[in-house]
Amino acid sequence: MLQVIIEPSAYVNMVAGFESSQPQLRFILPKIALFFDLVHVFGEIHEIDKRIDGFGKIAFVPMELISESQIFVKYQIRAKEYVRSFTYCEAGDILLAKITPCLENGKQGIVPYDAPNGFVLATTEVFPIRCKGVDTLFLFYVLKFAKFRNKIIASMTGTTGRQRASKESVLELEVPLPPLPEQRKIAETLLHLDNVLQLKERKKEKLVMMKKRLMNLLLTGKVRVTI
């Protein structure tokens, strides 16, 4: 299904940092936005048991190594015989959690491009999505966006505490699809903001630790202040 939606052109200003001295990022929203069912732009949502007999150890991605805030998933190196069930995924695939509460909490990530042997085996509770005709990082942010993610969440079925989204709810999701160069620019802009936020968060963590140390010194009398 293809829908063409006419939208007024608009300028959007995005502050790249929190200080006023930081530059601003400005871009123009497209006048015409094209919406596609994702089935037209995804590669397959695949669950392929690729032959891995030649590998004694493999990279495995359990759900706990799929972050709610990071772009790339992490993996463990495990002996092949200890991985009983898995979903086969290749470098560059997006892993989207399909079970509650992981989906609601935003768990998803991209398989690192330097994954050993070019693939990982992941928990069976993810959809591995291989992009075709769409920028991977752009689609990553689309799936993070609550407006679209909530439509997948609304499709979940099953018993309380073990609900899962259906593959159809992902494939039939309608998302805006600007030209590929614009997809990349949007992804680049959002990635820049993510990097700024992470830097601020690391600085905040250091200040919190400094405060805790000072509280220990000042409130126990180990260090006295001059008046």
N, C-alpha and C positions, 0 to 999 in steps of 0.2 A: 504494500500500500504506500502511495506517495501523496503527501499533502503539501501544498504550497501555501504558506501563510505570509501575508503582507504585513510588515511591521514598519512603523516610522523609524527613520534613521535617527540615531541618538548618540551623543558623546558620553562616554563613561570615563571618569577620572578615577584612578586607583592609586592611592598613596603607597609607594614602595616600601617605606619604612615609617617608623613612628615619629621620628624627629622631623621638624619642619624643614630641616636642611636637606632632607633626602629628595631625590628627583621624583617626579610623578610619571606614571605610565598612562598614556592616553591612547585609546583606540576607538574606532567607530563600529558600532554594531551594524551588521549587514541589513540592508533595506528589505531584502527577501531572504527568509530563512527556510531551508528545505528540511522537512521532517521525514525520516524513514523508519520503518520497522527495522530493528537491528538484524533481523534475519538476512537482510539484503547487504549488510556491510560486515558482519562477523565472518570470520572463518568458523569452522565448526566448533560447537561446544562439545569437545571430544573426551571420551574416556577410553583411551586405547592402551592395551597392555602390550607395549612394544617389547620385542625380544631383548632381554637384558641378561641372558645367560652368560655372556662373556664378562660380566662385571661382578667382582667379589664384593665390592662396596659401592653403595649408591648414595646420592643426596636425597634426603627425605625432609618434607615440609609438614610438620604437625600443625594443628590449628593454633597452638600457642605461639608459633613463630610467624604467624600472619598478623601484622600490626593493624591497629585502628588508626594510626597516624602516619606511618612511614610508607614510602612508595614501593620499595622492594621487599620481598619476603626474605627471611633467613632460612637456612637449612642446616640439618645435621648430617654427618656422614655415618651411615649405618651399614652393618653387614647385611647383604641382600636377604639372607635367610630369616632375618628378624622382622622383615617388612611383609606382613601377611596380606594386607589389603591396601590398595592404593589407587590413586588416580594419576595416570601418566600425563606429564606436562612438559612442555619444551620452553627453552629460554625465550623470554619475551611474552609468554602467555600471561594474561591477567587471571589471577585466582580470586574468585568471588565466593565468599562464604554463603552457603545456602541454608544453614540451620540456625534456629533461634538459640541464644540471643546474639550470636556472632554477626549475623546479617544486620540486625538492628543496630548493633554497636559500631558498624562501619568496617568490619574486617575484610580487607582485600589487599592485594599487592601484586606486583609484577615479578615473575621469575627472573632472577638476575641473568644478564646476558653472558656472564662468565661462569654459569653453572657447570659443574664437572660433566664432561661428555655431552654438554648441550641439553641435558634434560634433568628433571627431578621427578621423584614420586611423591605425591602429596596425599593428605588425608582425603578420604572419599566424600567429605562434607564440603567440597568446593566445586564450583563450575570452572573449568579451565577454558578460557576464552582466547582464541587466537584471532587477531585482527586481520582483516583483509579489506584494503581500500579505505582504511581509517587509521589515523595516528593513534598508537597505543596509549601514549600519555594523555591525549585528549579524551579517549574513551574511559581511561582510568578516572579522570575528574568528572566525567558525565555520570559514571556509576556511583561516585561519591556524593553527588548533588542530591539533596533530600527530595526534591521534586520528582526525580526519576526513581531513586532508590525506594521511596515509599510505595511506589506502584508495585515493585517486586515484593516488598514486605507484605502488602495487602493480599497477595496471592497465596500466602503460606497456609498449608494445611497439615493436619496431623494431631497427635495427642499433645496435651499441654506439656510444655518443656521440651518437646522433640519435634516441633513444627519445622517444615522445610518448604522452601520456594520451589516452584516447578521450572523446568527448563523453558517451557513455553512462555512463562511470564517474562523471561529475559529476552528471548528471541522476538517476542511481539512488542517489546517496549519501543515506543516511538521517541526518537531523540533528534535534536537539530543536527544537521550535518553540513556545515559550511565547507568551502573548498579546502583541500588538503593543506595548502600553505597557511590558510587562516586557522585551521585546527592546530597546527604546530605553533603558531604565534600565541594562540589562547593558552595552550599547554605551557609554553615557555613563560608567559606572564604569571600564571597560577603557581608554577614551580618556583619562580623567583619569590613570590610572596610566602610560599611555604618555607623557603630557606631563611627568609627574614624572621618569620615567626619562630622557627627552630632556634635561631641564634638568640633571639630574645628570651626564649624559654631556658636555654642553657645559662644565660646570664642571670636569670631569675633564680635558678637552682643554686648557683654559686652564692648569691646574696642570701638565700634562705639558710644555707650551711653556715655562712659567716655570722648571721644573726644568732643561730643556735649556739655557736662557739662563744660568742660574746655574752649571751645569756648565762651560759655555764660559768664564765669567768666573773661576770659582774654580780650575779644574783647569789653566788656562793661565797663572795668575799675574797676570792682568789686574786682579783684585781680591784683596786680601789680607784675611784675617780677623784680628781682634784677639784676643789670648789673655789 
